[in-house]
Amino acid sequence: MSHSDGTRAVHAGLPAPAVGEPFLPGPVFAAPYHLDPVTGPGENGYARTEHPTRRALETAIEALEGAPTLAFASGQAAITALLLAVLRTGDTVALPSDGYFTVRAFAEGTLRDLGVKTVLVPTAGPYPDFTGVRLVLLETPANPGLDVCDVRALSAAAHEAGALVAVDNTTATPLGQNPLALGADLVVASGTKALTGHSDVLLGYVSAHDPTLLGKVETWRKQTGAVPGAFDSWLAHRSIATLDLRLARQTANAAAVAGLLLSRSDVTGVRWPGLPSDPSYPIASAQMRRIPGIVSFDLGSAERAGRFLSAARLVFAATSFGGVHTTADRRAQWGDDTPPGFLRFSCGIEDAADLLADLTAALDASA
Ligand SMILES: *Cc1c(COP(=O)(O)O)cnc(C)c1O
């Protein structure tokens, strides 16, 4: 039976009911486990390779992404594991020029030193011919600019040229879009953001149907060790139960916030892929099942952005996004190639009327 999102999120990765047992078993705190003195390891031998709490979380994410999944200690641990497991000296990787900045920094440092060439492509295109490219990493919607690309068309073009396609699904989450169903070979994501959504866990994951491909990533993880701990895995799994509810409120808040921002003459560059006037809208509305709660806009200067963030009571100045608390991040302070007054605004799950009132007062006070 196929269930809808709320039901899938609540039940993802839970074991079959067992009398006297909790719905979601608690974290197992173990590094080594007892071995059979004669036959050695059973299901669990050593936590870097096998961990029941981590396995339950992976089963939950698998239920949402639609393919076997490996959890990592952070999004960057997952992305770098994927890149290093797949790419070899002489290979070329295509990366988004407007995507998560640490991925570009890794390509321009470690990958370059290993003899891997990088081609940077803006998410909105135009895309080059992929001939000679080993791996195409797409990030859609791209963080922080919120451009969206056509995963189905780009996967077909990449496969035609013999390239693998990975999609960073951090911003959308698996309830927002399923890149594997659109033709991608791999999904990679940070679970630190909306997937877990409480700003208290670092997490990453890689999902793929192809056992050989996922096996390479698993071997990489086993040999380098970037696994999430038991408590973080459990917290993440516990948080996924409310993913549908949190996303629904965040999306509704983003629609209200984007509408307010568009109505103001002292705010420019408002981007939200759910706005019919947004350049991302045509592809986003065809490809995505819901639009994330992230809005971006420009307040003109670093000074005004600072005054706005100081005046707002319900908007925490913070990096990261997708949490239950509304936050905003002036990306230029991190070296992102964005204007000095550009904010990535992440809607939390507060009540829309309170957010709009706070936003209006802070915009007025900072003008
Ligand atoms: C945050 C983020 C990452 C990195 O994830 P961490 O969990 O911080 O390591 C990767 N990709 C995107 C799109 C992100 O937003």
The ligand as a Gaussian input file, in Angstrom:
#p B3LYP/6-31G(d) Opt

LIG

0 1
 C       24.741000      22.491000       4.387000
 C       24.882000      21.922000       3.029000
 C       25.851000      20.962000       2.755000
 C       26.836000      20.519000       3.795000
 O       26.234000      19.856000       4.848000
 P       26.854000      19.776000       6.341000
 O       25.882000      18.883000       7.022000
 O       26.919000      21.163000       6.868000
 O       28.215000      19.177000       6.208000
 C       25.894000      20.450000       1.478000
 N       25.049000      20.839000       0.505000
 C       24.117000      21.777000       0.727000
 C       23.208000      22.191000      -0.374000
 C       24.012000      22.347000       1.991000
 O       23.089000      23.287000       2.193000

